[in-house]
Amino acid sequence: MALGATMYVFTVELADSDRGIYETLEIRAAQHPSEAPDYLWTRVLAYCLEYCEGISFSKGLGDRDEPTLYARDLTGALTMWVEIGTPSPERVHQASKAAPRVVIYCHKDAELLASKLREGNIHRAEAVELYVLDRAFLQALVKLLDRRVTLSLTVADRHLYCSIGNDSVDCQLQRLPLTPP
């Protein structure tokens, strides 16, 4: 018998001063049995950092035709494609042709990913945004993961400040270019 997904509920007090977004979000995220907790946290943080009208999670992990997160406008047109982890150059190329904005949030070896993507033939590579979440930051959040999590997330100058209960962690969100300087 196959293991089912585990549902997590995140209540997020989001204060993103970089984008002028101040919202309370309730995010329901299903964790696939093969999904690591740091990947789950990266998905949830990406949702918060990219929060906009029409944002949604895809149907499931590993769907070759859908992004991990996406946004559509009122006409149904894809406006944003968000990948988590280490997508292949072919996947990023596909994303860049499908959506005007492509964002990647990496939770592992971002320099290796950036190098791999730079070698690929990616449509509009200069416009693709690659962000790195600090491993220590994610590991601290993994220790605080519960089926129901209430957190405060403040974003100022791309610095993340996260509070869960009495615990606080922070990190600088770093952007890596996909084209040579």
FISEPA-573566 format. One record per residue: x, y, z of N, C-alpha, C in turn. Coordinates in Angstrom, 3 decimals, padded with zeros to 6 digits. Layout:
      n.px      n.py      n.pz     ca.px     ca.py     ca.pz      c.px      c.py      c.pz
         X         Y         Z         X         Y         Z         X         Y         Z
...
This chain:
      n.px      n.py      n.pz     ca.px     ca.py     ca.pz      c.px      c.py      c.pz
   000.840  -001.180   000.000   000.000   000.000   000.000   000.887   001.246   000.000
   000.610   002.157  -000.888   001.410   003.384  -001.009   001.066   004.360   000.107
   002.090   005.054   000.554   001.883   006.075   001.578   001.216   007.291   000.958
   000.322   007.911   001.703  -000.346   009.118   001.218   000.419   010.358   001.637
  -000.019   011.477   001.107   000.592   012.761   001.451   000.172   013.166   002.859
   001.013   013.960   003.510   000.719   014.511   004.828   000.354   015.976   004.647
  -000.792   016.369   005.176  -001.258   017.745   005.029  -000.720   018.614   006.165
  -000.184   019.765   005.786   000.281   020.763   006.746  -000.517   022.040   006.518
  -000.788   022.749   007.602  -001.482   024.026   007.514  -000.584   025.089   008.129
  -000.243   026.080   007.335   000.608   027.183   007.763  -000.247   028.454   007.813
  -000.301   029.076   008.969  -000.937   030.377   009.093   000.200   031.386   009.160
   000.263   032.242   008.157   001.413   033.139   008.003   000.964   034.593   008.094
   001.563   035.314   009.036   001.408   036.767   009.091   002.542   037.313   008.231
   002.235   037.695   007.005   003.243   038.140   006.048   003.339   039.659   006.047
   004.543   040.155   006.275   004.821   041.595   006.186   006.011   041.749   005.240
   005.706   041.911   003.960   006.742   042.034   002.936   006.868   043.511   002.565
   007.752   044.208   003.254   007.906   045.645   003.001   008.557   045.914   001.648
   009.280   044.935   001.105   009.884   045.097  -000.219   008.811   045.269  -001.298
   007.685   044.572  -001.129   006.633   044.616  -002.143   005.355   045.298  -001.649
   005.356   045.742  -000.383   004.179   046.406   000.161   003.007   045.465   000.366
   003.292   044.226   000.746   002.239   043.226   000.963   002.179   042.893   002.446
   000.997   043.064   003.016   000.752   042.785   004.436  -000.540   041.986   004.490
  -000.398   040.672   004.648  -001.545   039.763   004.571  -001.412   038.663   005.622
  -002.547   038.086   005.975  -002.566   036.850   006.737  -002.938   035.753   005.757
  -002.051   034.786   005.601  -002.253   033.706   004.635  -002.496   032.393   005.361
  -003.398   031.606   004.851  -003.535   030.236   005.327  -003.152   029.336   004.165
  -002.036   028.657   004.331  -001.478   027.835   003.257  -001.631   026.369   003.630
  -002.319   025.637   002.800  -002.447   024.188   002.974  -001.487   023.548   001.983
  -000.530   022.818   002.521   000.488   022.198   001.669   000.566   020.711   001.983
   000.393   019.908   000.960   000.505   018.466   001.114   001.953   018.062   000.876
   002.504   017.318   001.832   003.882   016.828   001.695   003.840   015.402   001.167
   004.365   015.225  -000.040   004.462   013.899  -000.646   005.418   013.053   000.184
   005.206   011.726   000.288   006.108   010.888   001.088   007.582   010.999   000.701
   007.874   011.303  -000.568   009.269   011.410  -000.997   009.835   012.825  -000.828
   009.017   013.757  -000.360   009.430   015.161  -000.240   010.102   015.418   001.106
   011.291   015.985   001.066   012.027   016.307   002.290   011.402   017.539   002.960
   011.505   017.633   004.278   010.933   018.783   004.986   011.519   020.128   004.549
   012.811   020.174   004.201   013.385   021.451   003.757   012.812   021.876   002.407
   012.452   020.910   001.554   011.794   021.213   000.285   010.396   021.772   000.544
   009.671   021.153   001.492   008.341   021.643   001.858   008.423   023.088   002.355
   009.379   023.369   003.240   009.551   024.739   003.744   009.892   025.691   002.598
   010.709   025.259   001.666   011.074   026.115   000.537   009.842   026.427  -000.305
   008.981   025.438  -000.513   007.735   025.677  -001.256   006.858   026.707  -000.542
   006.716   026.545   000.770   005.864   027.460   001.544   006.446   028.874   001.544
   007.750   028.984   001.740   008.384   030.306   001.726   008.285   030.944   000.341
   008.463   030.161  -000.709   008.331   030.690  -002.072   006.913   031.211  -002.299
   005.923   030.496  -001.800   004.535   030.947  -001.917   004.387   032.327  -001.259
   004.942   032.476  -000.074   004.863   033.753   000.640   005.626   034.856  -000.095
   006.835   034.548  -000.529   007.681   035.549  -001.182   007.154   035.964  -002.552
   006.377   035.112  -003.181   005.814   035.410  -004.496   004.312   035.672  -004.432
   003.772   035.759  -003.236   002.330   035.910  -003.074   001.781   037.039  -003.943
   000.746   036.704  -004.695   000.062   037.664  -005.558  -001.309   037.094  -005.891
  -002.111   037.901  -006.530  -003.423   037.456  -007.001  -003.231   036.293  -007.965
  -003.959   035.190  -007.733  -003.929   034.060  -008.654  -002.840   033.039  -008.405
  -002.064   033.154  -007.303  -000.994   032.185  -007.039  -001.595   030.869  -006.550
  -000.958   029.764  -006.945  -001.457   028.453  -006.568  -000.342   027.415  -006.643
  -000.498   026.340  -005.851   000.386   025.183  -005.962  -000.101   024.322  -007.123
   000.811   023.569  -007.733   000.416   022.636  -008.784  -000.290   021.440  -008.152
  -000.749   020.538  -009.001  -001.478   019.362  -008.517  -000.591   018.397  -007.742
   000.685   018.348  -008.075   001.551   017.402  -007.390   002.986   017.501  -007.834
   003.859   016.881  -007.052   005.282   016.872  -007.384   005.543   016.035  -008.626
   006.513   016.461  -009.379   006.947   015.668  -010.522   006.077   015.811  -011.756
   005.093   016.675  -011.727   004.266   016.893  -012.921   005.102   017.661  -013.930
   005.392   017.037  -015.035   006.276   017.633  -016.048   005.654   018.828  -016.751
   004.332   018.932  -016.703   003.671   019.999  -017.446   003.341   021.220  -016.608
   003.477   021.118  -015.309   003.105   022.230  -014.442   004.272   022.662  -013.567
   004.327   023.945  -013.244   005.335   024.426  -012.289   004.943   024.031  -010.871
   005.877   024.135  -009.954   005.582   023.860  -008.554   004.560   024.860  -008.029
   004.784   026.121  -008.341   003.859   027.219  -008.028   003.640   028.005  -009.310
   002.485   028.605  -009.428   002.241   029.428  -010.594   001.200   030.482  -010.261
   001.108   031.467  -011.128   000.053   032.471  -011.019  -000.542   032.665  -012.403
  -001.839   032.862  -012.413  -002.568   033.144  -013.649  -003.341   034.442  -013.468
  -003.523   035.162  -014.559  -004.330   036.384  -014.489  -005.810   036.012  -014.630
  -006.665   037.003  -014.652  -008.112   036.752  -014.708  -008.559   036.087  -015.997
  -007.745   036.191  -017.049  -008.086   035.525  -018.313  -007.622   034.072  -018.333
  -006.855   033.666  -017.308  -006.324   032.308  -017.250  -004.921   032.183  -017.808
  -004.367   033.291  -018.292  -003.005   033.248  -018.847  -001.979   033.105  -017.722
  -000.986   032.285  -017.961   000.091   032.071  -017.006   000.944   033.331  -016.905
   001.103   033.872  -015.701   001.901   035.088  -015.522   003.213   034.820  -014.789
   003.260   033.698  -014.034   004.473   033.396  -013.260   004.614   031.887  -013.113
   005.851   031.430  -013.269   006.206   030.010  -013.122   007.289   029.964  -012.061
   007.056   029.220  -010.966   008.028   029.113  -009.880   008.449   027.655  -009.740
   009.751   027.420  -009.784   010.328   026.101  -009.564   011.022   026.079  -008.210
   011.029   024.921  -007.587   011.693   024.726  -006.298   012.767   023.670  -006.496
   013.922   023.881  -005.868   014.968   022.864  -005.919   015.972   023.084  -007.017
   016.190   022.039  -007.809   017.234   022.067  -008.831   016.673   021.612  -010.181
   015.882   022.452  -010.826   015.314   022.062  -012.123   016.391   021.975  -013.201
   016.130   021.171  -014.196   017.068   021.013  -015.315   017.012   022.247  -016.219
   018.075   022.466  -017.000   018.039   023.569  -017.967   016.854   023.452  -018.936
   016.508   022.230  -019.323   015.382   022.024  -020.232   014.070   022.469  -019.587
   013.928   022.175  -018.318   012.711   022.568  -017.582   012.617   024.094  -017.479
   013.735   024.741  -017.192   013.754   026.207  -017.077   013.509   026.836  -018.446
   014.054   026.237  -019.496   013.814   026.712  -020.861   012.313   026.650  -021.179
   011.688   025.517  -020.852   010.248   025.342  -021.060   009.470   026.405  -020.283
   009.854   026.624  -019.036   009.176   027.609  -018.190   009.295   029.006  -018.774
   010.485   029.343  -019.230   010.741   030.682  -019.753   009.970   030.964  -021.036
   009.651   029.927  -021.771   008.836   030.102  -022.982   007.349   030.172  -022.641
   006.973   029.588  -021.494   005.555   029.505  -021.129   005.055   030.691  -020.314
   005.951   031.344  -019.561   005.505   032.414  -018.658   006.428   033.623  -018.765
   005.879   034.824  -018.607   006.719   036.015  -018.679   007.684   036.156  -017.494
   007.355   035.524  -016.377   008.244   035.602  -015.208   008.526   034.191  -014.709
   009.828   033.875  -014.552   010.255   032.566  -014.067   011.158   032.788  -012.859
   010.833   032.086  -011.772   011.573   032.218  -010.523   011.927   030.828  -010.020
   013.156   030.682  -009.531   013.606   029.415  -008.945   014.053   029.705  -007.516
   013.580   028.878  -006.582   014.045   028.939  -005.192   014.807   027.657  -004.926
   016.095   027.808  -004.652   016.975   026.664  -004.448   017.245   026.472  -002.958
   017.152   025.243  -002.498   017.392   024.928  -001.097   018.620   024.036  -000.905
   019.337   023.793  -001.989   020.534   022.952  -001.912   021.710   023.707  -002.518
   022.545   023.040  -003.290   023.752   023.646  -003.839   023.419   024.581  -005.001
   023.162   025.841  -004.683   022.723   026.819  -005.684   023.819   027.161  -006.687
   025.062   027.213  -006.247   026.166   027.521  -007.174   026.274   026.448  -008.247
   026.116   025.187  -007.849   026.152   024.082  -008.807   024.972   024.191  -009.775
   023.790   024.491  -009.244   022.624   024.672  -010.100   022.833   025.823  -011.075
   023.300   026.954  -010.577   023.522   028.121  -011.441   024.511   027.779  -012.554
   025.582   027.081  -012.210   026.578   026.681  -013.199   025.961   025.769  -014.259
   025.160   024.815  -013.828   024.489   023.890  -014.746   023.518   024.641  -015.658
   022.781   025.579  -015.085   021.817   026.342  -015.882   022.519   027.280  -016.866
   023.669   027.834  -016.464   024.419   028.723  -017.361   024.909   027.978  -018.595
   025.173   026.677  -018.445   025.651   025.869  -019.572   024.529   025.479  -020.520
   023.285   025.552  -020.043   022.143   025.159  -020.863   021.705   026.272  -021.795
   020.875   025.905  -022.742   020.316   026.855  -023.691   018.922   027.234  -023.184
   018.842   028.339  -022.423   017.596   028.741  -021.781   017.075   030.024  -022.419
   015.849   029.958  -022.875   015.166   031.118  -023.455   015.074   032.216  -022.394
   015.496   033.436  -022.734   015.458   034.593  -021.839   016.152   034.308  -020.494
   017.292   033.649  -020.523   018.005   033.278  -019.301   018.295   034.485  -018.416
   018.541   035.640  -019.026   018.858   036.840  -018.240   017.685   037.290  -017.379
   016.468   036.878  -017.725   015.279   037.288  -016.966   014.905   036.292  -015.874
   015.477   035.088  -015.905   015.159   034.073  -014.905   015.767   034.486  -013.561
   014.958   034.419  -012.517   015.406   034.797  -011.174   015.708   033.532  -010.371
   016.946   033.420  -009.884   017.368   032.284  -009.061   017.697   032.793  -007.663
   016.934   032.333  -006.675   017.145   032.746  -005.284   017.609   031.565  -004.451
   018.457   031.862  -003.480   019.044   030.847  -002.615   018.560   031.062  -001.188
   018.025   029.986  -000.592   017.657   030.014   000.823   018.777   029.323   001.610
   019.229   029.970   002.640   020.331   029.468   003.464   019.977   028.116   004.093
   020.890   027.150   004.005   020.669   025.794   004.543   020.438   025.814   006.051
   021.204   026.604   006.787   021.043   026.648   008.250   019.662   027.208   008.612
   019.205   028.202   007.868   017.876   028.789   008.072   016.802   027.720   007.882
   016.902   026.973   006.784   015.915   025.926   006.512   015.962   024.812   007.552
   017.161   024.421   007.969   017.274   023.371   008.978   016.662   023.805   010.305
   016.809   025.079   010.647   016.183   025.599   011.872   014.656   025.531   011.741
   014.130   025.841   010.559   012.685   025.765   010.343   012.193   024.315   010.362
   012.986   023.390   009.828   012.610   021.975   009.840   012.386   021.500   011.279
   013.222   021.953   012.191   013.078   021.560   013.599   011.783   022.084   014.215
   011.214   023.135   013.623   009.988   023.752   014.144   008.739   023.302   013.386
   008.900   022.388   012.427   007.782   021.942   011.602   006.806   021.108   012.417
   005.543   021.425   012.281   004.458   020.691   012.915   003.315   020.650   011.913
   002.311   019.836   012.161   001.183   019.735   011.219   000.440   021.060   011.080
   000.435   021.852   012.141  -000.136   023.207   012.111   000.939   024.155   012.613
   001.290   025.120   011.775   002.341   026.070   012.121   001.791   027.483   011.961
   001.974   028.283   013.013   001.637   029.701   012.931   002.951   030.455   012.970
   003.177   031.279   011.944   004.444   031.985   011.879   004.258   033.410   011.411
   005.237   034.205   011.775   005.309   035.586   011.308   006.514   035.659   010.377
   006.290   036.150   009.163   007.371   036.278   008.189   007.465   037.731   007.756
   008.601   038.341   008.061   008.853   039.717   007.670   009.958   039.715   006.626
   009.749   040.487   005.565   010.741   040.601   004.496   011.106   042.074   004.362
   012.397   042.364   004.517   012.896   043.739   004.373   014.251   043.682   003.685
   014.378   044.352   002.554   015.609   044.336   001.759   016.065   042.914   001.467
   015.104   042.053   001.108   015.320   040.633   000.792   015.949   039.862   001.960
   015.782   040.374   003.167   016.188   039.657   004.368   014.919   039.089   004.990
   014.947   037.796   005.313   013.780   037.121   005.870   013.940   036.981   007.375
   012.901   037.366   008.091   012.840   037.212   009.539   011.607   036.366   009.826
   011.805   035.201   010.416   010.713   034.264   010.649   010.615   033.947   012.135
   009.408   034.092   012.692   009.168   033.770   014.097   008.073   032.727   014.197
   008.371   031.678   014.951   007.402   030.622   015.241   007.433   030.425   016.747
   006.340   030.765   017.410   006.316   030.697   018.869   007.385   031.607   019.440
   008.241   031.052   020.290   009.334   031.818   020.902   010.627   031.756   020.100
   010.615   031.055   018.978   011.818   030.878   018.163   011.834   031.839   016.983
   012.998   032.395   016.715   013.180   033.294   015.573   014.415   032.884   014.793
   014.291   032.893   013.467   015.422   032.619   012.580   015.377   033.637   011.452
   016.527   033.888   010.860   016.555   034.833   009.750   017.640   034.445   008.764
   017.514   034.987   007.559   018.543   034.787   006.537   018.379   035.841   005.453
   019.449   036.074   004.747   019.426   036.961   003.591   019.080   036.122   002.371
   018.086   036.542   001.620   017.734   035.862   000.383   018.695   036.359  -000.688
   019.471   035.440  -001.220   020.504   035.801  -002.194   020.031   035.470  -003.604
   020.292   036.364  -004.546   019.961   036.103  -005.944   021.242   035.825  -006.721
   021.211   034.749  -007.498   022.350   034.389  -008.344   021.979   034.638  -009.804
   022.835   035.283  -010.558   022.540   035.525  -011.979   022.756   034.248  -012.794
   021.965   034.111  -013.846   022.125   032.963  -014.740   022.945   033.295  -015.966
   023.255   034.561  -016.131   024.093   034.959  -017.250   025.408   035.496  -016.688
   026.503   035.317  -017.414   027.793   035.811  -016.912   027.754   037.331  -016.700
   028.458   037.819  -015.655   028.459   039.265  -015.378   029.145   040.071  -016.467
